[in-house]
Amino acid sequence: MATCKSYDTQSEEKQFMRLMLYLGNPCLKLMRAIFENRVRSTTAGSISDFLNNNKTHILSTTHGRNNEERYFPSDGSDADVQEWDFLMLYQMTTRHCPPVPQLLGQHLDAVKEIRNKLCHKGTSRVSDSDHQRYHKQIQDFIQTALEYLNDNGLQDDVLQNIDQIEKPSGTVVYYLLKGMHKVYTDQGEKIESLKDEVKQNTYQVQEHTRKLDENTRTLAEHTRKLDENTQISTAMSKTLEDMQKVLSHLSTTEQSKIPPPHGKLLSFTLKTSIIYYVVDSPLCLDLIYKCTLFILKER
C-alpha cells in the first residue's frame, strides 16, 4: 500500500509539473502574441504608446498599482513585455484592449482560472480528474489561439514546446525550472496584492477611528446639551411652583384680569393645586412678574 501511495503521489506531482510547463511556455507565448495582436488593432503605434495612453486606467486597478514598475519602469525605459507573466498579459488584453473573439475569450478565461488554481493551490500535486480537465482546456486554448493568430512560425514553436512537454527529455528540465520560477513570481505578486489590501484596510481603520472620534465628540456635545436641558427643566419646575403660589392668592375673577404674557393667550387651570400650563420658562417668569404687579396694585 505504501508503494502504491508513493506512486500515486509521484504521478500527481508529474501531472502538476506538466500543466505548469504548459502555462509557463506555450500558453505564455500565445498570450503574449494575442496581446501584441490586440495592441496592433488600436491606434497606438507601439506597446509603450499603448501603455502610456492607458496609464491612468491601468493604475486605477489594484493589479496595475502592484505591477507599476513592470508596466512603467521608473528609469524611463520601455516595459519589457518578454518579462511579463501570464496574468499581466491577461489583464492588459482583457481590460484595456479591444475584445478578442468570444470563443477565444472563453478559453483565455479558462486558462487564467487554471493558472490561479495551480499557483494558489498550496501543493504541487494534481489529481487525475483535474489533470484531464485542465489538460483538455489548455489544448482547446492552444488550438483556438493558433487559428486566430495564423502565424506559421509561432505555430511551429508552440508545437515543438508541446512535444518537449509530452515527451520529456533533458531539455524539459530547463522549462520545468522556468515554469517553477513563474510560480514563485506569482506568489510574490500575491504577497504584493496582500500588502496593498493591508494598506487599504489600515486606511479604513484610520477613517473609522476618525469617525468614531467625531461621534464621541458629538455624543459629548449632546450630553452637555442634555445637562443644560435638565437644568432648564429643573428651573421650569421651580418656576411653575412659584407661579402656583402666586396664583393661589388670586380669586377666579382676578385671574381672568391677568394680561397674557408677550401678547399671547394664556390658558391655565387651577385644580387641586395642580397647574396645567403649556409655556416655556421666559413666559412663566413673565407671568409671575405680571401676577406680582397685579397683586401689589389691586391689594
N, C-alpha and C positions, 0 to 999 in steps of 0.2 A: 504493500500500500504506500509506503514511504517513497519508493522509487517512482510509482505512478504519479504521486502528487508532485514530486520534483520535476518529472517530465512535463506535466500539465503547466506548472509554473513557468518552466523554461519556454514552452511553446507560446504561452500568453505574452511573455516578455518579447519574444521574437516578433509576434504579431504587432505589439505596440511599436517596436522599433521600425518595422516595415511601414506602418502608417506614418510615423514621424518622418521617415525618409521621403515618402510621397509629398507630405506637406512642405518639407524643407527644400525640395528640389523641383520636380516638375510642376507641382501646384504653384509654388512661389514664382517660378519663371512665367507661367501663364498669367498669374495675377498681375505681375509687373507689365507684361505685354498688353493686357486688357486695359490697365490704367493708362499706359502711354498711348494706346489707340484712342481712348476717350478724350485725352488731352488734345490730341490732334484734331478732334472733331469740334473743338472750341475755337475761339478767335485768338487764344493765346499763342504766341509764336514759339514758346518753349515751356518746359516744365517750370522753370524759375518764374517766368511771366505768369503762368497759371497759378502758382503758389502765391505770388505777390498780389495778384488780382483777387484772390480769395482769402487773404491773410486774416482779415477781420472775422470772417465767418469761421475759419479754421480754429482760431484762438478763442472763439466763444464757446468751444466744446471742451470738456474735461480731457478727452483724448488729445486734442490739439495742444492744449497747455502742457500736458505731460510730456509731449514729444516736440516741444517748440524748438529745442536746439537742433533736432534732426531735420525738421522741416525748414527752419530758418536759422542756419548757423550764425552764432554771434560774431564770428570773424568776418562776416560778409561774403563768404564763399557760397557757391551754389549747393543746394541739397544733393546728396549722393543717393539717388534712387536705388542703386545696387545694394545699398546697406539697409534699406527699409525691410522690415519683416512683413509677413503676410497681412497682419491686422492693419498696419499703417497703410498698405496699398489698398486694402479693402475699404477702409474708412474714407480715403481720398476718392476712390472710384464710386462708391455708393452714396456718399454725402455731398460731394462737391463737383462731380462730373455729370454730363448728360447721361441719362439712364441707358443701361445695356438692354438687349432683348430680354423679354420676360423669362424664357426658359433658362437662359444663361444666368440671369439674376437669381433664379431659384437655386441653381446648382452652386452659385457663389455663396449664397446664404448657408446652404447645407455644409459646404466645406469649412466655412468660418465657424459653424457650430461644432463640427468635428474637432477643429483646431482648439477651440475653447475648452471642450470637454477633456481632451488629452492633456493639454498644458496645465489645466487646473485639477487634474484627476487625483493627484497626490500619490499615485502609484504608477509603476512602469509596466503594467500588465493590462491586456485587453482580452475579454472572453471571446470564444469562437463566434458566438452570435453577433456580438458588437463588431468584431473584426469583419465579418462577412458583409454586414450592413454598411459600415464605413467604407470598406474597400469598393463596394458597388457604387456608392455615392461619389467617391473620388474619381472612379473610372468614367462615370457619366459626365462629371465636370470636365475632365480632360478631353473627352471626345467632343463635347459641345463647344469648348473653348477653341480647340484646334479648328473646327469647322468655321467658327465665327472669325477667327484671325486669318485663316487661309494663308499661312506662312510656311512654305515647304522647309526652309532652313530650321525654323523653330520646331516644326513637327519632327524632323529627324533628330534634333537634340533631345526633345522630350521622350521620344520612343527609345532612344539609347539609354536615357536615365531609367526608364521603366524596366528595360532589360537588365540593367545592373541591379535594380532593387529586387526583381523577381528571381534572378539567378545570381545569388551572392558570390562575390569574388573578393580578392584583396582590395580592389578599388572601392568596394562598398564601405569599407572601414572609414574612409575619408568622409563620405557622405553621412555616415552614421554620426561621426563626431560633429559634423556641421549641423546635422539635424538636432542633436542634443544641445548644441550651443544655442540654437534658436529657443529651446525650451527654457534655458536659464535666462536668455534675453527677455523672453515673455514674462518670466517670473519677476524679473527686475521691473518690467513695465507695470506689472500688477502691484508691486510694492509702491511704486511712484503714484499709482492711482489711489492706493490706500492712504498715502501721505496727503494727497490732495483732499480726500474725504475727511481726514483728521483736521486739516486746516479749516475746511468748511464747517465741520462740527464745532471746532473751537470758536469760530466767529459766531455761530448760532448761540453757543453757551454765553458768550460775552454779551450778545444782543439781548438774550433772555434775562441775564443778570441786570443789564441796564434798565430793562422794562420793569423788573422786579423792584429795583431801587426807586423808580418813578412811582410805581404803585404803592410802595411803602411810604413815600413822601405824601402821596395823595391821601392814603389812609390816615396818616398823622394829621393832615390838614382837616379831614373830615372829623376826626376825633376832637380836634381843637374846636371846630365849629359846634360839634355836639355838646361839648362842655359849655360853650357860650350860650347855646340854646337852653341847656339845663339851668344855667344861672338866670337866664331871662324867664324861663318857666317858673323858677322859684320866686323871682321878683314879682311875676304876674300873679301868683297865688297870694303873695303878701299884699299886693295891690288890691285884689278882689276882696280880701278880708277887710282891708281898710275901708273900701267902698261900702261893704256891707255894714260896717259900724256907722258910717256917715248916714246911709240910707235908713238905718233903724231909728234915727232921730226925726225922720220926716214922716208926716202923715201922707196918706194917699193923694190928697189934694195938692200938698206941697210938692210931692214927687212929680206930679204932672206938669208943674210950672218950670221944672229944670230945663233950660235950653239944651238942645243936643250938642255934643262936642264936635268942634270943627264943622259945624253946619250940617252934620249927618244925623239921620234919625237914630234915636237910641231906644231900644226896646229891652226892658228888664222887668222881672217879676220877683217880688219878694215873698217867698212862701217858706214857712218853717225855717227861717234863717238861711235858706239856700238861694243863691242868685244865679239865674240862667242868663248869662251875658256873653254875647259874642263880640269881642272887641280886642284890639291889641293894647299893649302896655301904655303907649302915649295917650290913647283915648281914655284909658282908665284914670290916668293921672289928671287929665283934663277934667274928667267928670268929678273927681274928688275935689279938685280946686273950685269948680263951679258950685258944687254942693256946699262946700265950706263957706264960700261967699254968700250963698243964698241963706244959709242958717244965720250967719252973722248979721245979714241985712234985715231978715224977717224977725229975728228974735233979739 
